[in-house]
Amino acid sequence: MAPAQLPLLLSGTPWRDRVAQLSQEIGDATLHATAEQAVAEATEGLYHSVFGPGGPAPPREASYDNCIQLGQLLSELAAYYDAFAYRPATEEVLDHVSVEVGFIAYLRLKQAYALANSDPEHAATAAEAAQNFIAEHLSAIAAPLASALEQFRVQYLADAAAALARRVGPPRHSQGTAAPFTEPDVEGCAHDCGLTEP
C-alpha cells in the first residue's frame, strides 16, 4: 500500500477505533496503556480545556517561541508538507503538534515503503527530512508541551507527551515554556525577528 493511501483507509473510521486498532500493534507497554486510556477517557471538552485558548498546554509550535514570525513558520511548514505531498486529514493548523507528529509518521512510512521497494535513495531522503524536521520544528514543542502536561492531571496526555519528548530530544533553540507575547530581546532571539535597534 502506498503511503498516500493510508489516510484514505483510516479516514472513514472513528478515531477511537483507529487508536484501539493501532494500540494492539504497540510493543511499548506504557504507550499501549496510554492509547487504551485515551480511548476510554478522551472527550472534546477535555481537549478544549487542555489545549484550547488559555489552556495549560498550547499545542502549537508558535506558542513556545516569542521570537517566531508566524507567517514565516507556517510558510516553512507548508513547504515541507508540499515537498512530500503530505495532506493531513485534519482541520488543525500546520504548526499543531498532531500535524507535525503526523508528518514524521508519514515520512517514516515513506522511508519504509522506499526500503521495501529497494529504493535506498528515496528512503534516505525521507529519513533526512524527518531528522531535519524534528530538529527544526518538532523539538521546539515536544519538551515544553510534555512539561506543561506533566502538571495536568490527565495521565494519558502526560504519558503521550513524555514519550514524544523522549523520542524527539531537546529543542535545538532554547524557547522555554509558552508565554504571552512580550517584545523579544533582539540579541537573545534565535530567529531573525525583523527587529532593529533604534
C-alpha positions as CSV (number, residue, x, y, z in Angstrom):
1,M,0.0,0.0,0.0
2,A,1.4,3.4,-1.0
3,P,1.8,6.0,1.9
4,A,-0.8,8.3,0.3
5,Q,-3.4,5.5,0.6
6,L,-3.1,5.2,4.4
7,P,-5.1,8.4,5.3
8,L,-7.8,7.3,2.9
9,L,-8.0,3.9,4.5
10,L,-8.3,5.4,8.0
11,S,-10.4,8.5,7.3
12,G,-13.8,6.8,7.4
13,T,-13.0,5.1,10.8
14,P,-13.8,6.9,14.0
15,W,-10.7,7.9,15.8
16,R,-11.3,5.7,18.9
17,D,-11.4,2.7,16.7
18,R,-8.2,3.7,14.9
19,V,-6.4,4.3,18.2
20,A,-7.7,1.0,19.6
21,Q,-6.5,-0.9,16.4
22,L,-3.1,0.8,16.5
23,S,-2.6,0.2,20.2
24,Q,-2.7,-3.5,19.5
25,E,0.5,-3.1,17.4
26,I,2.4,-1.1,20.1
27,G,5.2,-3.0,21.7
28,D,5.8,-0.3,24.4
29,A,3.7,-1.2,27.4
30,T,3.4,2.4,28.6
31,L,2.2,3.6,25.1
32,H,-0.2,0.7,24.9
33,A,-1.7,1.7,28.2
34,T,-1.7,5.4,27.1
35,A,-3.6,4.5,24.0
36,E,-6.2,2.5,26.0
37,Q,-6.7,5.4,28.4
38,A,-7.1,7.8,25.6
39,V,-9.9,5.7,24.1
40,A,-11.6,5.4,27.4
41,E,-11.1,9.0,28.8
42,A,-10.7,11.5,25.9
43,T,-13.6,13.9,25.3
44,E,-13.9,17.0,23.2
45,G,-14.4,19.1,26.3
46,L,-11.2,17.8,27.8
47,Y,-9.3,18.5,24.6
48,H,-10.5,22.2,24.6
49,S,-9.9,22.7,28.3
50,V,-6.3,21.5,28.0
51,F,-5.3,22.6,24.5
52,G,-7.7,25.4,23.8
53,P,-7.2,29.2,24.2
54,G,-6.0,29.9,27.7
55,G,-5.5,26.2,28.4
56,P,-2.4,25.0,30.3
57,A,-0.8,23.3,27.3
58,P,-0.8,25.1,23.9
59,P,-0.5,22.5,21.1
60,R,1.1,24.9,18.6
61,E,4.8,25.3,17.9
62,A,4.4,29.1,17.6
63,S,3.3,29.2,21.3
64,Y,6.7,28.2,22.5
65,D,8.9,30.9,20.9
66,N,8.2,34.6,21.4
67,C,10.6,35.5,18.6
68,I,8.6,33.5,16.0
69,Q,7.2,35.1,12.8
70,L,4.0,33.2,12.4
71,G,3.7,33.7,8.7
72,Q,7.3,32.6,8.1
73,L,6.8,29.5,10.3
74,L,3.6,28.5,8.5
75,S,5.1,29.0,5.1
76,E,8.1,26.9,6.0
77,L,5.8,24.1,7.3
78,A,3.7,24.3,4.1
79,A,6.8,24.0,2.0
80,Y,7.9,20.9,3.9
81,Y,4.5,19.3,3.7
82,D,4.1,20.1,0.0
83,A,7.6,18.8,-0.9
84,F,6.5,15.3,0.3
85,A,2.8,15.6,-0.7
86,Y,1.7,15.4,2.9
87,R,-2.0,16.3,3.1
88,P,-3.1,15.9,6.7
89,A,-6.8,14.9,7.1
90,T,-7.4,17.4,9.9
91,E,-8.7,20.9,10.5
92,E,-5.8,21.7,12.8
93,V,-3.2,24.4,11.8
94,L,0.1,23.5,10.2
95,D,2.1,24.0,13.4
96,H,-0.2,21.9,15.6
97,V,1.7,19.1,17.4
98,S,-0.6,16.5,15.9
99,V,0.0,17.7,12.4
100,E,3.8,17.8,12.9
101,V,3.8,14.3,14.5
102,G,1.7,13.1,11.7
103,F,4.2,14.4,9.2
104,I,7.0,12.5,10.9
105,A,4.9,9.3,10.8
106,Y,4.2,9.9,7.1
107,L,7.9,10.4,6.4
108,R,8.8,7.2,8.3
109,L,6.1,5.4,6.3
110,K,7.6,6.8,3.0
111,Q,11.0,5.6,4.2
112,A,9.8,2.1,4.9
113,Y,7.9,2.0,1.6
114,A,11.1,3.0,-0.3
115,L,13.2,0.4,1.5
116,A,10.6,-2.3,0.8
117,N,10.9,-1.3,-2.9
118,S,14.7,-1.4,-2.9
119,D,14.9,2.4,-3.3
120,P,17.6,3.5,-0.8
121,E,17.9,7.0,-2.3
122,H,14.2,7.9,-1.6
123,A,14.5,6.1,1.8
124,A,17.5,8.3,2.7
125,T,15.7,11.5,1.5
126,A,12.7,10.7,3.7
127,A,14.9,9.8,6.7
128,E,17.0,13.0,6.3
129,A,13.8,15.1,6.0
130,A,12.4,13.6,9.2
131,Q,15.6,14.2,11.1
132,N,15.8,17.8,9.9
133,F,12.1,18.5,10.6
134,I,12.4,17.1,14.1
135,A,15.4,19.3,14.8
136,E,13.9,22.4,13.3
137,H,10.3,22.1,14.4
138,L,9.0,19.2,16.5
139,S,11.8,19.5,19.1
140,A,10.6,23.1,19.8
141,I,7.3,21.9,21.1
142,A,7.9,18.4,22.5
143,A,9.7,19.1,25.7
144,P,7.8,22.2,26.8
145,L,4.5,20.5,26.0
146,A,5.5,17.5,28.0
147,S,6.4,19.7,30.9
148,A,3.1,21.5,30.7
149,L,1.1,18.3,30.6
150,E,3.1,16.8,33.4
151,Q,1.4,19.3,35.7
152,F,-2.0,18.5,34.4
153,R,-3.9,15.6,36.0
154,V,-4.7,13.5,32.9
155,Q,-2.2,10.7,32.9
156,Y,-2.6,9.6,29.3
157,L,-1.8,13.1,28.0
158,A,1.2,13.4,30.2
159,D,2.5,9.9,29.2
160,A,2.0,10.6,25.5
161,A,3.8,13.9,25.6
162,A,6.6,12.4,27.7
163,A,7.0,9.6,25.1
164,L,7.2,12.2,22.3
165,A,9.7,14.3,24.1
166,R,11.9,11.2,24.7
167,R,11.8,10.3,21.1
168,V,12.4,13.9,19.8
169,G,15.1,15.0,22.2
170,P,15.8,18.5,23.5
171,P,14.9,21.6,21.5
172,R,17.5,23.0,19.1
173,H,16.8,26.5,20.4
174,S,16.0,27.2,24.0
175,Q,12.5,28.5,24.0
176,G,11.3,27.7,27.5
177,T,7.6,27.5,28.1
178,A,4.6,29.0,26.5
179,A,4.1,32.6,27.5
180,P,2.1,35.6,26.3
181,F,3.9,37.6,23.7
182,T,6.4,40.1,25.0
183,E,8.7,42.2,22.9
184,P,11.7,40.0,22.4
185,D,15.3,40.8,23.2
186,V,16.8,41.3,19.8
187,E,20.2,39.9,20.8
188,G,18.7,36.9,22.5
189,C,16.4,35.9,19.6
190,A,17.2,32.6,17.9
191,H,15.5,33.7,14.7
192,D,15.5,36.8,12.5
193,C,12.7,38.7,14.2
194,G,12.7,41.5,11.8
195,L,13.6,43.9,14.6
196,T,16.2,46.5,14.5
197,E,17.8,48.5,17.3
198,P,16.8,52.2,17.4
